[in-house]
Amino acid sequence: MVGGLAAVSLAVAQTKSEGAKPEETEVWKPAVPVVAPVQNPGAPPSDAIILFDGKNLDQWVSALDKSPAVWTVEGGVFTVNKARGNIETKRSFRDYQLHLEWRIPANITGSGQARGNSGVFLASTGPRDQGYEVQILDSYGNATYVNGQAASVYKQHPPLANASRKPGEWQTYDIVWHAPVFGADGALTTPANVTVIHNGVLAQDHAVLAGETVYIGKPSYKAHGPAPIKLQAHGDPSEPISFRNIWVRELTPR
Ligand code: MG
């Protein structure tokens, strides 16, 4: 019987006898791009596109009519203006790594879905809630359906863990998004998938989406190209939430 080290030795011997060299399986080009390491967690890497640096909403427009975004900017953060609807990035994206920070107000009221509801739509396909939403909500001791709590892919995937901080504290999402791919005929070729890290804890692990996230009914896909990232002005009456430090790194589509 040949096993363990003897088997390895035999395999090496066979490889050598076939004339193969280790260099044959080394890949040198194209070179991996150099990105400076981040000094502080959450700080934008050297190749990031800054979507909000605390100063203004120049990178954002109203999702309703593409006019300048008028959510409130104050003290290095911006706050949802529920009366003015969703906002979205001027730029469109396909696949990317996204970092954003959000805060439920310390004085939040309400319950369930009506307690600090917002959301990040990873590709916006319309002015209202069309697209693919990762939920933002106060899920610190606030019960709701699990596929609608913070860090869920809304009504498709509950988060793997509830890493919510309490109201008043800043929270982070680090998201890797691979947009769906459609053929020339508009048919779905590859579904979207998303990985979400919430406050440093894995919440979505390459979750595959069944289509756009919808409030009522079953999700489905409709063809689209590169799309803006959108933030939700949810209609619930609870106090509006705030955002800061938002950046994105575009990824080369697979
Ligand atoms: Mg929402």
py3Dmol code that shows the C-alpha trace and the ligand (Angstrom):
import py3Dmol

protein = """\
ATOM      1  CA  MET A   1       0.000   0.000   0.000  1.00  0.00           C
ATOM      2  CA  VAL A   2       1.294   3.415  -0.937  1.00  0.00           C
ATOM      3  CA  GLY A   3       0.187   6.312   1.241  1.00  0.00           C
ATOM      4  CA  GLY A   4       1.162   9.630   2.802  1.00  0.00           C
ATOM      5  CA  LEU A   5       4.673  10.768   2.057  1.00  0.00           C
ATOM      6  CA  ALA A   6       5.276   7.837  -0.228  1.00  0.00           C
ATOM      7  CA  ALA A   7       2.319   8.873  -2.409  1.00  0.00           C
ATOM      8  CA  VAL A   8       3.588  12.450  -2.593  1.00  0.00           C
ATOM      9  CA  SER A   9       7.055  11.214  -3.563  1.00  0.00           C
ATOM     10  CA  LEU A  10       5.517   9.048  -6.249  1.00  0.00           C
ATOM     11  CA  ALA A  11       3.494  11.993  -7.593  1.00  0.00           C
ATOM     12  CA  VAL A  12       6.573  14.224  -7.677  1.00  0.00           C
ATOM     13  CA  ALA A  13       8.499  11.525  -9.434  1.00  0.00           C
ATOM     14  CA  GLN A  14       5.759  11.113 -12.034  1.00  0.00           C
ATOM     15  CA  THR A  15       5.597  14.895 -12.592  1.00  0.00           C
ATOM     16  CA  LYS A  16       9.337  15.061 -13.076  1.00  0.00           C
ATOM     17  CA  SER A  17       9.254  12.114 -15.390  1.00  0.00           C
ATOM     18  CA  GLU A  18       6.753  13.960 -17.592  1.00  0.00           C
ATOM     19  CA  GLY A  19       9.149  16.874 -17.910  1.00  0.00           C
ATOM     20  CA  ALA A  20       6.900  19.456 -16.279  1.00  0.00           C
ATOM     21  CA  LYS A  21       8.439  22.400 -14.477  1.00  0.00           C
ATOM     22  CA  PRO A  22       6.991  24.436 -11.597  1.00  0.00           C
ATOM     23  CA  GLU A  23       7.511  27.607 -13.658  1.00  0.00           C
ATOM     24  CA  GLU A  24       4.900  26.392 -16.121  1.00  0.00           C
ATOM     25  CA  THR A  25       2.105  27.093 -13.651  1.00  0.00           C
ATOM     26  CA  GLU A  26       3.370  30.512 -12.520  1.00  0.00           C
ATOM     27  CA  VAL A  27       1.384  33.557 -13.707  1.00  0.00           C
ATOM     28  CA  TRP A  28       3.328  36.843 -13.961  1.00  0.00           C
ATOM     29  CA  LYS A  29       1.196  39.000 -16.244  1.00  0.00           C
ATOM     30  CA  PRO A  30      -0.842  41.076 -16.109  1.00  0.00           C
ATOM     31  CA  ALA A  31       0.740  42.472 -12.973  1.00  0.00           C
ATOM     32  CA  VAL A  32      -1.526  43.015  -9.953  1.00  0.00           C
ATOM     33  CA  PRO A  33      -2.215  46.746  -9.521  1.00  0.00           C
ATOM     34  CA  VAL A  34      -0.581  48.350  -6.534  1.00  0.00           C
ATOM     35  CA  VAL A  35      -3.031  49.885  -4.051  1.00  0.00           C
ATOM     36  CA  ALA A  36      -1.613  51.547  -0.971  1.00  0.00           C
ATOM     37  CA  PRO A  37      -2.623  49.720   2.206  1.00  0.00           C
ATOM     38  CA  VAL A  38      -5.190  51.554   4.335  1.00  0.00           C
ATOM     39  CA  GLN A  39      -3.921  52.944   7.619  1.00  0.00           C
ATOM     40  CA  ASN A  40      -7.267  53.001   9.380  1.00  0.00           C
ATOM     41  CA  PRO A  41     -10.188  50.644   8.874  1.00  0.00           C
ATOM     42  CA  GLY A  42     -12.795  52.403   6.765  1.00  0.00           C
ATOM     43  CA  ALA A  43     -10.383  54.889   5.223  1.00  0.00           C
ATOM     44  CA  PRO A  44     -10.594  54.988   1.413  1.00  0.00           C
ATOM     45  CA  PRO A  45      -7.872  53.081  -0.449  1.00  0.00           C
ATOM     46  CA  SER A  46      -5.718  55.024  -2.911  1.00  0.00           C
ATOM     47  CA  ASP A  47      -7.815  54.013  -5.930  1.00  0.00           C
ATOM     48  CA  ALA A  48     -11.252  54.649  -4.383  1.00  0.00           C
ATOM     49  CA  ILE A  49     -13.847  57.018  -5.835  1.00  0.00           C
ATOM     50  CA  ILE A  50     -15.009  59.203  -2.949  1.00  0.00           C
ATOM     51  CA  LEU A  51     -18.787  59.460  -2.899  1.00  0.00           C
ATOM     52  CA  PHE A  52     -19.023  61.496   0.307  1.00  0.00           C
ATOM     53  CA  ASP A  53     -16.135  63.035   2.219  1.00  0.00           C
ATOM     54  CA  GLY A  54     -18.133  65.069   4.709  1.00  0.00           C
ATOM     55  CA  LYS A  55     -18.348  68.259   2.667  1.00  0.00           C
ATOM     56  CA  ASN A  56     -21.106  68.119   0.065  1.00  0.00           C
ATOM     57  CA  LEU A  57     -23.382  65.930  -2.046  1.00  0.00           C
ATOM     58  CA  ASP A  58     -21.730  66.836  -5.353  1.00  0.00           C
ATOM     59  CA  GLN A  59     -21.543  63.135  -6.277  1.00  0.00           C
ATOM     60  CA  TRP A  60     -25.309  62.666  -5.749  1.00  0.00           C
ATOM     61  CA  VAL A  61     -28.565  63.658  -7.422  1.00  0.00           C
ATOM     62  CA  SER A  62     -32.242  63.210  -6.736  1.00  0.00           C
ATOM     63  CA  ALA A  63     -33.289  59.788  -8.009  1.00  0.00           C
ATOM     64  CA  LEU A  64     -36.649  61.278  -8.993  1.00  0.00           C
ATOM     65  CA  ASP A  65     -35.517  63.923 -11.478  1.00  0.00           C
ATOM     66  CA  LYS A  66     -31.680  64.012 -11.421  1.00  0.00           C
ATOM     67  CA  SER A  67     -31.686  67.496  -9.852  1.00  0.00           C
ATOM     68  CA  PRO A  68     -28.996  68.240  -7.213  1.00  0.00           C
ATOM     69  CA  ALA A  69     -29.377  66.138  -4.082  1.00  0.00           C
ATOM     70  CA  VAL A  70     -30.743  68.213  -1.221  1.00  0.00           C
ATOM     71  CA  TRP A  71     -30.463  65.944   1.786  1.00  0.00           C
ATOM     72  CA  THR A  72     -29.039  67.837   4.751  1.00  0.00           C
ATOM     73  CA  VAL A  73     -25.235  68.088   5.045  1.00  0.00           C
ATOM     74  CA  GLU A  74     -23.983  69.215   8.445  1.00  0.00           C
ATOM     75  CA  GLY A  75     -20.999  68.466  10.645  1.00  0.00           C
ATOM     76  CA  GLY A  76     -19.359  66.101   8.170  1.00  0.00           C
ATOM     77  CA  VAL A  77     -22.424  63.861   7.801  1.00  0.00           C
ATOM     78  CA  PHE A  78     -25.580  63.960   5.735  1.00  0.00           C
ATOM     79  CA  THR A  79     -29.090  63.100   6.791  1.00  0.00           C
ATOM     80  CA  VAL A  80     -32.037  61.753   4.850  1.00  0.00           C
ATOM     81  CA  ASN A  81     -34.597  64.356   3.772  1.00  0.00           C
ATOM     82  CA  LYS A  82     -37.670  62.164   3.544  1.00  0.00           C
ATOM     83  CA  ALA A  83     -39.712  64.808   1.751  1.00  0.00           C
ATOM     84  CA  ARG A  84     -37.229  64.896  -1.150  1.00  0.00           C
ATOM     85  CA  GLY A  85     -37.086  61.198  -1.936  1.00  0.00           C
ATOM     86  CA  ASN A  86     -34.230  58.845  -2.779  1.00  0.00           C
ATOM     87  CA  ILE A  87     -30.806  60.045  -3.905  1.00  0.00           C
ATOM     88  CA  GLU A  88     -28.372  58.246  -6.186  1.00  0.00           C
ATOM     89  CA  THR A  89     -24.842  58.627  -7.480  1.00  0.00           C
ATOM     90  CA  LYS A  90     -24.206  60.637 -10.626  1.00  0.00           C
ATOM     91  CA  ARG A  91     -21.921  57.866 -11.798  1.00  0.00           C
ATOM     92  CA  SER A  92     -23.003  54.419 -12.827  1.00  0.00           C
ATOM     93  CA  PHE A  93     -21.204  51.272 -11.766  1.00  0.00           C
ATOM     94  CA  ARG A  94     -21.112  47.603 -12.583  1.00  0.00           C
ATOM     95  CA  ASP A  95     -19.091  45.514 -10.100  1.00  0.00           C
ATOM     96  CA  TYR A  96     -17.533  47.188  -7.087  1.00  0.00           C
ATOM     97  CA  GLN A  97     -16.383  47.247  -3.476  1.00  0.00           C
ATOM     98  CA  LEU A  98     -18.392  49.777  -1.450  1.00  0.00           C
ATOM     99  CA  HIS A  99     -17.860  51.205   2.014  1.00  0.00           C
ATOM    100  CA  LEU A 100     -20.476  53.284   3.780  1.00  0.00           C
ATOM    101  CA  GLU A 101     -21.225  54.317   7.325  1.00  0.00           C
ATOM    102  CA  TRP A 102     -24.663  55.005   8.736  1.00  0.00           C
ATOM    103  CA  ARG A 103     -26.185  55.957  12.053  1.00  0.00           C
ATOM    104  CA  ILE A 104     -29.612  55.459  13.510  1.00  0.00           C
ATOM    105  CA  PRO A 105     -30.469  58.527  15.611  1.00  0.00           C
ATOM    106  CA  ALA A 106     -30.159  58.019  19.359  1.00  0.00           C
ATOM    107  CA  ASN A 107     -33.720  59.236  19.810  1.00  0.00           C
ATOM    108  CA  ILE A 108     -35.212  56.829  17.266  1.00  0.00           C
ATOM    109  CA  THR A 109     -38.853  55.876  17.736  1.00  0.00           C
ATOM    110  CA  GLY A 110     -41.153  53.386  16.045  1.00  0.00           C
ATOM    111  CA  SER A 111     -40.891  49.625  15.649  1.00  0.00           C
ATOM    112  CA  GLY A 112     -40.377  46.929  13.061  1.00  0.00           C
ATOM    113  CA  GLN A 113     -39.847  48.309   9.557  1.00  0.00           C
ATOM    114  CA  ALA A 114     -40.862  51.770  10.788  1.00  0.00           C
ATOM    115  CA  ARG A 115     -37.737  52.316  12.914  1.00  0.00           C
ATOM    116  CA  GLY A 116     -34.801  53.891  11.083  1.00  0.00           C
ATOM    117  CA  ASN A 117     -35.588  52.343   7.719  1.00  0.00           C
ATOM    118  CA  SER A 118     -33.362  53.269   4.803  1.00  0.00           C
ATOM    119  CA  GLY A 119     -31.364  51.113   2.446  1.00  0.00           C
ATOM    120  CA  VAL A 120     -28.610  51.000  -0.103  1.00  0.00           C
ATOM    121  CA  PHE A 121     -29.651  49.938  -3.598  1.00  0.00           C
ATOM    122  CA  LEU A 122     -26.603  48.380  -5.196  1.00  0.00           C
ATOM    123  CA  ALA A 123     -27.857  49.093  -8.695  1.00  0.00           C
ATOM    124  CA  SER A 124     -30.731  51.522  -9.117  1.00  0.00           C
ATOM    125  CA  THR A 125     -33.077  50.680 -11.957  1.00  0.00           C
ATOM    126  CA  GLY A 126     -35.692  53.368 -11.310  1.00  0.00           C
ATOM    127  CA  PRO A 127     -36.422  56.508  -9.287  1.00  0.00           C
ATOM    128  CA  ARG A 128     -38.161  54.884  -6.359  1.00  0.00           C
ATOM    129  CA  ASP A 129     -37.284  51.525  -4.806  1.00  0.00           C
ATOM    130  CA  GLN A 130     -36.393  49.671  -8.004  1.00  0.00           C
ATOM    131  CA  GLY A 131     -33.109  47.777  -7.853  1.00  0.00           C
ATOM    132  CA  TYR A 132     -31.353  45.565  -5.320  1.00  0.00           C
ATOM    133  CA  GLU A 133     -31.598  46.690  -1.695  1.00  0.00           C
ATOM    134  CA  VAL A 134     -29.384  45.834   1.226  1.00  0.00           C
ATOM    135  CA  GLN A 135     -31.552  46.890   4.139  1.00  0.00           C
ATOM    136  CA  ILE A 136     -30.630  49.604   6.592  1.00  0.00           C
ATOM    137  CA  LEU A 137     -32.748  49.536   9.745  1.00  0.00           C
ATOM    138  CA  ASP A 138     -32.450  49.723  13.507  1.00  0.00           C
ATOM    139  CA  SER A 139     -32.072  46.003  14.266  1.00  0.00           C
ATOM    140  CA  TYR A 140     -30.717  46.491  17.779  1.00  0.00           C
ATOM    141  CA  GLY A 141     -33.416  44.670  19.700  1.00  0.00           C
ATOM    142  CA  ASN A 142     -36.063  45.604  17.136  1.00  0.00           C
ATOM    143  CA  ALA A 143     -37.903  42.563  15.834  1.00  0.00           C
ATOM    144  CA  THR A 144     -39.101  42.361  12.253  1.00  0.00           C
ATOM    145  CA  TYR A 145     -39.140  39.677   9.564  1.00  0.00           C
ATOM    146  CA  VAL A 146     -35.555  38.398   9.389  1.00  0.00           C
ATOM    147  CA  ASN A 147     -35.265  38.840   5.633  1.00  0.00           C
ATOM    148  CA  GLY A 148     -36.030  42.515   6.211  1.00  0.00           C
ATOM    149  CA  GLN A 149     -33.708  43.336   9.119  1.00  0.00           C
ATOM    150  CA  ALA A 150     -30.442  45.261   8.828  1.00  0.00           C
ATOM    151  CA  ALA A 151     -27.937  43.700   6.402  1.00  0.00           C
ATOM    152  CA  SER A 152     -30.568  41.527   4.767  1.00  0.00           C
ATOM    153  CA  VAL A 153     -30.904  41.386   1.016  1.00  0.00           C
ATOM    154  CA  TYR A 154     -34.439  42.662   1.272  1.00  0.00           C
ATOM    155  CA  LYS A 155     -36.954  39.785   1.245  1.00  0.00           C
ATOM    156  CA  GLN A 156     -34.371  37.409  -0.226  1.00  0.00           C
ATOM    157  CA  HIS A 157     -31.594  36.677   2.267  1.00  0.00           C
ATOM    158  CA  PRO A 158     -31.603  37.204   6.053  1.00  0.00           C
ATOM    159  CA  PRO A 159     -28.182  38.242   7.363  1.00  0.00           C
ATOM    160  CA  LEU A 160     -25.931  35.461   8.693  1.00  0.00           C
ATOM    161  CA  ALA A 161     -25.510  37.437  11.917  1.00  0.00           C
ATOM    162  CA  ASN A 162     -27.038  40.466  13.608  1.00  0.00           C
ATOM    163  CA  ALA A 163     -24.041  42.710  14.303  1.00  0.00           C
ATOM    164  CA  SER A 164     -26.117  45.841  14.911  1.00  0.00           C
ATOM    165  CA  ARG A 165     -24.855  48.607  17.134  1.00  0.00           C
ATOM    166  CA  LYS A 166     -27.295  50.536  19.251  1.00  0.00           C
ATOM    167  CA  PRO A 167     -28.949  53.742  18.029  1.00  0.00           C
ATOM    168  CA  GLY A 168     -26.633  56.737  18.102  1.00  0.00           C
ATOM    169  CA  GLU A 169     -23.522  54.718  17.181  1.00  0.00           C
ATOM    170  CA  TRP A 170     -21.957  54.669  13.709  1.00  0.00           C
ATOM    171  CA  GLN A 171     -22.163  51.400  11.801  1.00  0.00           C
ATOM    172  CA  THR A 172     -20.281  50.195   8.740  1.00  0.00           C
ATOM    173  CA  TYR A 173     -21.156  48.229   5.650  1.00  0.00           C
ATOM    174  CA  ASP A 174     -18.420  46.837   3.444  1.00  0.00           C
ATOM    175  CA  ILE A 175     -20.033  45.382   0.380  1.00  0.00           C
ATOM    176  CA  VAL A 176     -18.768  43.495  -2.663  1.00  0.00           C
ATOM    177  CA  TRP A 177     -21.309  43.611  -5.466  1.00  0.00           C
ATOM    178  CA  HIS A 178     -21.295  41.667  -8.699  1.00  0.00           C
ATOM    179  CA  ALA A 179     -24.024  42.979 -10.960  1.00  0.00           C
ATOM    180  CA  PRO A 180     -26.188  40.603 -12.960  1.00  0.00           C
ATOM    181  CA  VAL A 181     -25.041  39.919 -16.494  1.00  0.00           C
ATOM    182  CA  PHE A 182     -27.514  39.937 -19.382  1.00  0.00           C
ATOM    183  CA  GLY A 183     -27.084  38.674 -22.912  1.00  0.00           C
ATOM    184  CA  ALA A 184     -27.602  40.776 -26.030  1.00  0.00           C
ATOM    185  CA  ASP A 185     -31.179  39.504 -26.120  1.00  0.00           C
ATOM    186  CA  GLY A 186     -31.806  40.803 -22.611  1.00  0.00           C
ATOM    187  CA  ALA A 187     -31.947  37.347 -21.042  1.00  0.00           C
ATOM    188  CA  LEU A 188     -30.170  36.794 -17.731  1.00  0.00           C
ATOM    189  CA  THR A 189     -26.754  35.151 -18.174  1.00  0.00           C
ATOM    190  CA  THR A 190     -25.405  35.360 -14.610  1.00  0.00           C
ATOM    191  CA  PRO A 191     -27.406  36.425 -11.533  1.00  0.00           C
ATOM    192  CA  ALA A 192     -26.105  39.129  -9.196  1.00  0.00           C
ATOM    193  CA  ASN A 193     -24.325  38.229  -5.996  1.00  0.00           C
ATOM    194  CA  VAL A 194     -23.347  40.203  -2.941  1.00  0.00           C
ATOM    195  CA  THR A 195     -21.108  39.913   0.084  1.00  0.00           C
ATOM    196  CA  VAL A 196     -21.827  42.200   3.049  1.00  0.00           C
ATOM    197  CA  ILE A 197     -19.694  42.765   6.131  1.00  0.00           C
ATOM    198  CA  HIS A 198     -21.628  44.615   8.839  1.00  0.00           C
ATOM    199  CA  ASN A 199     -19.510  46.202  11.566  1.00  0.00           C
ATOM    200  CA  GLY A 200     -16.720  43.748  10.721  1.00  0.00           C
ATOM    201  CA  VAL A 201     -18.984  40.671  10.788  1.00  0.00           C
ATOM    202  CA  LEU A 202     -19.886  38.652   7.698  1.00  0.00           C
ATOM    203  CA  ALA A 203     -23.608  39.143   7.058  1.00  0.00           C
ATOM    204  CA  GLN A 204     -23.982  38.033   3.427  1.00  0.00           C
ATOM    205  CA  ASP A 205     -21.567  35.497   1.944  1.00  0.00           C
ATOM    206  CA  HIS A 206     -21.696  35.680  -1.843  1.00  0.00           C
ATOM    207  CA  ALA A 207     -25.501  35.622  -1.667  1.00  0.00           C
ATOM    208  CA  VAL A 208     -27.042  35.048  -5.090  1.00  0.00           C
ATOM    209  CA  LEU A 209     -30.031  37.269  -5.884  1.00  0.00           C
ATOM    210  CA  ALA A 210     -33.224  35.954  -7.470  1.00  0.00           C
ATOM    211  CA  GLY A 211     -33.830  39.348  -9.064  1.00  0.00           C
ATOM    212  CA  GLU A 212     -34.587  42.875  -7.945  1.00  0.00           C
ATOM    213  CA  THR A 213     -35.732  43.186  -4.331  1.00  0.00           C
ATOM    214  CA  VAL A 214     -39.450  43.875  -4.089  1.00  0.00           C
ATOM    215  CA  TYR A 215     -41.853  44.689  -1.264  1.00  0.00           C
ATOM    216  CA  ILE A 216     -44.674  42.545  -2.618  1.00  0.00           C
ATOM    217  CA  GLY A 217     -44.429  39.428  -4.750  1.00  0.00           C
ATOM    218  CA  LYS A 218     -41.567  37.443  -6.197  1.00  0.00           C
ATOM    219  CA  PRO A 219     -38.282  38.965  -7.370  1.00  0.00           C
ATOM    220  CA  SER A 220     -37.387  38.909 -11.050  1.00  0.00           C
ATOM    221  CA  TYR A 221     -34.735  40.330 -13.326  1.00  0.00           C
ATOM    222  CA  LYS A 222     -35.064  42.832 -16.098  1.00  0.00           C
ATOM    223  CA  ALA A 223     -32.044  43.695 -18.217  1.00  0.00           C
ATOM    224  CA  HIS A 224     -29.993  46.776 -17.365  1.00  0.00           C
ATOM    225  CA  GLY A 225     -26.486  48.086 -17.776  1.00  0.00           C
ATOM    226  CA  PRO A 226     -24.212  49.965 -15.363  1.00  0.00           C
ATOM    227  CA  ALA A 227     -26.371  51.714 -12.771  1.00  0.00           C
ATOM    228  CA  PRO A 228     -26.159  54.283  -9.961  1.00  0.00           C
ATOM    229  CA  ILE A 229     -25.935  53.411  -6.268  1.00  0.00           C
ATOM    230  CA  LYS A 230     -29.049  54.713  -4.513  1.00  0.00           C
ATOM    231  CA  LEU A 231     -29.925  55.556  -0.900  1.00  0.00           C
ATOM    232  CA  GLN A 232     -33.469  55.197   0.328  1.00  0.00           C
ATOM    233  CA  ALA A 233     -35.702  57.909   1.789  1.00  0.00           C
ATOM    234  CA  HIS A 234     -38.172  55.531   3.392  1.00  0.00           C
ATOM    235  CA  GLY A 235     -41.649  56.817   4.096  1.00  0.00           C
ATOM    236  CA  ASP A 236     -41.882  55.663   7.694  1.00  0.00           C
ATOM    237  CA  PRO A 237     -42.426  58.442  10.271  1.00  0.00           C
ATOM    238  CA  SER A 238     -39.368  57.669  12.435  1.00  0.00           C
ATOM    239  CA  GLU A 239     -36.442  60.097  12.770  1.00  0.00           C
ATOM    240  CA  PRO A 240     -34.202  60.208   9.647  1.00  0.00           C
ATOM    241  CA  ILE A 241     -30.856  58.409   9.656  1.00  0.00           C
ATOM    242  CA  SER A 242     -27.439  59.817   8.723  1.00  0.00           C
ATOM    243  CA  PHE A 243     -24.506  58.731   6.558  1.00  0.00           C
ATOM    244  CA  ARG A 244     -20.791  59.508   6.334  1.00  0.00           C
ATOM    245  CA  ASN A 245     -17.580  58.263   4.694  1.00  0.00           C
ATOM    246  CA  ILE A 246     -18.827  56.620   1.502  1.00  0.00           C
ATOM    247  CA  TRP A 247     -16.411  55.362  -1.137  1.00  0.00           C
ATOM    248  CA  VAL A 248     -16.357  52.797  -3.905  1.00  0.00           C
ATOM    249  CA  ARG A 249     -13.699  50.850  -5.816  1.00  0.00           C
ATOM    250  CA  GLU A 250     -14.698  49.631  -9.240  1.00  0.00           C
ATOM    251  CA  LEU A 251     -13.871  46.025 -10.021  1.00  0.00           C
ATOM    252  CA  THR A 252     -13.048  44.617 -13.401  1.00  0.00           C
ATOM    253  CA  PRO A 253     -16.066  42.566 -14.500  1.00  0.00           C
ATOM    254  CA  ARG A 254     -15.339  38.866 -14.575  1.00  0.00           C
TER     255      ARG A 254
END
"""
ligand_1 = """\
1
MG
Mg -35.266 49.974 3.405
"""
view = py3Dmol.view(width=600, height=400)
view.addModel(protein, "pdb")
view.setStyle({"model": 0}, {"cartoon": {"style": "trace"}})
view.addModel(ligand_1, "xyz")
view.setStyle({"model": 1}, {"stick": {}})
view.zoomTo()
view.show()
